[in-house]
Amino acid sequence: MGPLMLPAWLQPRYRKNVYLFVYYLIQFCGHSWILTNMMVRFFSFGKDSMADTFHAIGLVMRVCQSISLLELLHIYTGLEPNHLVPRFLQLTERVIILFGVITSQEEVQEKYVVCVLFIFWNLLDMVRYTYSMLSVIGISYAALTWLSQTLWMPIYPLCVLAEAFAIYQSLPYFESLGTNSTVLPSDMSTYLPYVLKLYLMMLFIGMYFTYSHLYTERKDVLRVFSVKQKKM
């Protein structure tokens, strides 16, 4: 009697793709739910819904961003063919803004910039995870490939500007309301506004580095995709 044959999707060479597909699918569903929820709320309640964005979808947003930290492990272990430093910079930006600035300050949560920032983040992630999810199973569309490699060009700088504005709006609360002591020990609380001001400068330096990397990656991906299309 021959050896037991495992289904194709359980064989070692397929396990990585199955795992990545499930991961991308979970992220796609999460970000799709967030964006759909925001749109429904806006059309139902108008501008009033923007001030309540964080309270309505903040939990799901934090879960999705926390899970996205796995991508650093994916890249480090070779599961994803990507560069670690640019992705680390992108994830660090979001973690600092979402958890360090927005989540820690209730006053900032009601600002319109939170709604704008969440829209930008989710637009980018919906397209990116859709493209990655289909790529894992060998499906590619010219329009989706182009969109995934182009949408970030106008939106990513706007994300950085919105992140910087969120930090700027949070500074008075950290400086005068004393709530910064919930983030750092009380004897270090006075230094947090200065750290955030320093991070504002680093944010734009990181944007230049990340933008340059993404632009180079875009040229490579579109060139390879064009060659594949001609061979088909």
C-alpha positions as CSV (number, residue, x, y, z in Angstrom):
1,M,0.0,0.0,0.0
2,G,1.5,3.3,-1.1
3,P,2.1,6.3,1.2
4,L,-0.9,8.4,2.2
5,M,-1.3,11.3,-0.3
6,L,-2.2,14.6,1.3
7,P,-4.5,17.0,-0.4
8,A,-2.6,19.6,-2.5
9,W,-3.5,22.5,-0.1
10,L,-2.0,20.5,2.8
11,Q,1.3,19.8,1.2
12,P,4.3,21.9,2.5
13,R,4.8,23.9,-0.6
14,Y,1.2,25.1,-0.5
15,R,0.9,25.8,3.2
16,K,2.6,29.1,2.9
17,N,0.1,30.3,0.2
18,V,-2.9,29.0,2.2
19,Y,-1.7,30.9,5.3
20,L,-1.0,34.1,3.3
21,F,-4.3,33.9,1.5
22,V,-6.3,33.5,4.8
23,Y,-4.3,36.4,6.3
24,Y,-4.9,38.7,3.4
25,L,-8.6,37.7,3.3
26,I,-9.0,38.5,7.0
27,Q,-7.4,41.9,6.5
28,F,-9.5,42.6,3.4
29,C,-12.7,41.8,5.2
30,G,-11.7,43.9,8.2
31,H,-10.8,47.0,6.1
32,S,-13.8,46.5,3.8
33,W,-16.1,46.4,6.9
34,I,-14.5,49.6,8.2
35,L,-14.8,51.6,5.0
36,T,-18.4,50.3,4.3
37,N,-19.4,51.2,7.9
38,M,-18.0,54.7,7.5
39,M,-19.7,55.3,4.2
40,V,-23.1,54.1,5.5
41,R,-22.8,56.2,8.6
42,F,-21.8,59.3,6.6
43,F,-24.8,58.9,4.2
44,S,-27.1,58.3,7.2
45,F,-25.9,61.0,9.6
46,G,-23.8,63.3,7.4
47,K,-20.9,65.3,8.9
48,D,-22.0,64.4,12.5
49,S,-20.8,60.8,11.8
50,M,-17.2,62.0,11.3
51,A,-16.8,63.1,14.9
52,D,-17.9,59.7,16.1
53,T,-15.8,57.7,13.7
54,F,-13.3,56.3,16.3
55,H,-16.0,55.2,18.7
56,A,-17.9,53.4,15.9
57,I,-15.0,51.5,14.2
58,G,-11.9,52.2,16.4
59,L,-11.9,48.7,17.9
60,V,-11.9,46.9,14.5
61,M,-9.3,49.4,13.3
62,R,-7.0,48.7,16.2
63,V,-7.4,44.9,15.7
64,C,-6.5,45.2,12.0
65,Q,-3.5,47.3,12.6
66,S,-2.3,45.0,15.4
67,I,-2.6,42.0,13.1
68,S,-0.7,43.9,10.4
69,L,2.4,43.7,12.6
70,L,2.6,40.0,11.5
71,E,3.8,41.3,8.2
72,L,7.1,42.2,9.7
73,L,7.5,38.5,10.7
74,H,6.4,37.4,7.3
75,I,9.1,39.5,5.6
76,Y,11.7,38.5,8.1
77,T,11.0,34.8,7.7
78,G,10.7,35.1,3.9
79,L,7.0,34.4,3.6
80,E,6.5,37.7,1.8
81,P,9.0,39.0,-0.8
82,N,9.2,42.5,0.5
83,H,11.7,44.9,2.1
84,L,11.6,45.0,5.9
85,V,12.7,48.6,6.6
86,P,10.1,50.4,4.4
87,R,7.3,48.3,5.8
88,F,8.5,48.8,9.3
89,L,8.4,52.6,8.8
90,Q,4.8,52.4,7.4
91,L,3.6,50.2,10.3
92,T,5.4,52.3,12.9
93,E,3.7,55.5,11.6
94,R,0.3,53.9,12.0
95,V,0.9,52.4,15.4
96,I,2.2,55.6,16.9
97,I,-0.6,57.7,15.5
98,L,-3.4,55.2,16.2
99,F,-2.3,54.0,19.7
100,G,0.0,56.7,20.9
101,V,-1.9,59.8,19.8
102,I,-5.6,58.9,18.9
103,T,-6.4,56.1,21.3
104,S,-4.7,57.8,24.3
105,Q,-6.5,61.1,23.9
106,E,-10.3,61.2,23.9
107,E,-10.3,64.8,22.7
108,V,-8.4,63.9,19.6
109,Q,-10.8,61.0,18.8
110,E,-13.5,63.5,18.0
111,K,-11.5,65.4,15.4
112,Y,-12.4,65.2,11.8
113,V,-8.8,64.3,10.9
114,V,-9.4,60.9,12.4
115,C,-12.1,60.1,9.9
116,V,-10.0,61.4,7.0
117,L,-7.0,59.4,8.2
118,F,-9.1,56.2,8.5
119,I,-10.5,56.7,5.0
120,F,-7.0,57.0,3.5
121,W,-5.6,54.0,5.4
122,N,-8.5,51.8,4.5
123,L,-8.5,52.7,0.8
124,L,-4.8,51.8,0.5
125,D,-5.2,48.6,2.5
126,M,-8.3,47.4,0.6
127,V,-6.6,47.6,-2.7
128,R,-3.3,46.3,-1.4
129,Y,-4.8,43.2,0.3
130,T,-7.0,42.5,-2.7
131,Y,-4.0,42.5,-5.0
132,S,-1.9,40.4,-2.6
133,M,-4.7,37.9,-1.9
134,L,-5.3,37.3,-5.6
135,S,-1.5,37.2,-6.4
136,V,-1.0,34.4,-3.9
137,I,-3.4,32.1,-5.8
138,G,-2.0,33.2,-9.2
139,I,-4.7,35.6,-10.3
140,S,-3.8,38.9,-11.7
141,Y,-5.7,41.7,-13.4
142,A,-4.0,44.6,-15.3
143,A,-6.3,47.2,-13.8
144,L,-5.9,45.9,-10.2
145,T,-2.1,45.6,-10.6
146,W,-1.9,49.2,-11.9
147,L,-4.2,50.5,-9.2
148,S,-2.3,48.8,-6.4
149,Q,1.0,50.2,-7.6
150,T,-0.4,53.7,-8.3
151,L,-3.1,54.6,-5.8
152,W,-0.5,55.2,-3.0
153,M,1.2,57.9,-5.0
154,P,-1.4,60.6,-4.2
155,I,-2.8,59.1,-1.1
156,Y,0.3,58.2,0.9
157,P,1.6,61.8,1.1
158,L,-1.9,62.8,2.2
159,C,-1.8,60.2,4.9
160,V,1.4,61.6,6.2
161,L,0.0,65.1,6.2
162,A,-3.1,63.9,8.1
163,E,-0.9,62.0,10.6
164,A,1.1,65.2,11.1
165,F,-2.1,67.2,11.6
166,A,-3.4,64.7,14.1
167,I,-0.1,65.0,16.1
168,Y,-0.4,68.8,15.9
169,Q,-3.9,68.8,17.2
170,S,-3.0,66.5,20.0
171,L,-0.1,68.6,21.3
172,P,-2.3,71.1,23.3
173,Y,-4.0,68.2,25.1
174,F,-0.8,66.5,26.0
175,E,0.7,69.8,27.2
176,S,-2.1,71.3,29.2
177,L,-4.6,68.6,30.2
178,G,-2.1,66.3,31.9
179,T,-3.5,63.2,30.2
180,N,-0.1,62.4,28.8
181,S,0.7,60.8,32.1
182,T,-1.5,57.9,31.0
183,V,1.0,57.1,28.3
184,L,4.3,57.6,30.2
185,P,5.2,57.6,33.8
186,S,4.4,61.0,35.5
187,D,8.1,61.9,35.8
188,M,8.5,61.6,32.1
189,S,5.2,63.1,31.0
190,T,6.6,66.5,30.3
191,Y,8.9,65.1,27.6
192,L,6.2,63.5,25.5
193,P,5.2,66.7,23.6
194,Y,8.8,67.3,22.7
195,V,9.1,63.7,21.5
196,L,6.0,64.2,19.3
197,K,7.4,67.4,17.9
198,L,10.6,65.6,17.0
199,Y,8.6,62.7,15.5
200,L,6.9,65.3,13.2
201,M,10.2,66.0,11.5
202,M,11.1,62.3,11.4
203,L,7.7,61.6,9.8
204,F,8.5,63.5,6.7
205,I,12.0,62.1,6.5
206,G,10.5,58.6,6.7
207,M,7.9,59.6,4.0
208,Y,10.7,60.5,1.6
209,F,12.5,57.1,2.2
210,T,9.3,55.1,1.9
211,Y,8.0,57.0,-1.2
212,S,11.3,56.4,-3.0
213,H,11.2,52.7,-2.2
214,L,7.6,52.3,-3.3
215,Y,8.2,54.2,-6.5
216,T,11.2,51.9,-7.4
217,E,9.0,48.9,-6.5
218,R,6.2,50.2,-8.7
219,K,8.5,50.4,-11.7
220,D,9.8,46.9,-11.2
221,V,6.4,45.3,-10.7
222,L,4.8,47.0,-13.7
223,R,7.8,46.1,-15.9
224,V,7.6,42.4,-14.9
225,F,3.8,42.4,-15.3
226,S,4.1,43.9,-18.7
227,V,6.6,41.3,-19.8
228,K,4.3,38.5,-18.5
229,Q,1.4,39.9,-20.4
230,K,3.3,40.0,-23.6
231,K,4.3,36.3,-23.2
232,M,0.7,35.2,-22.7
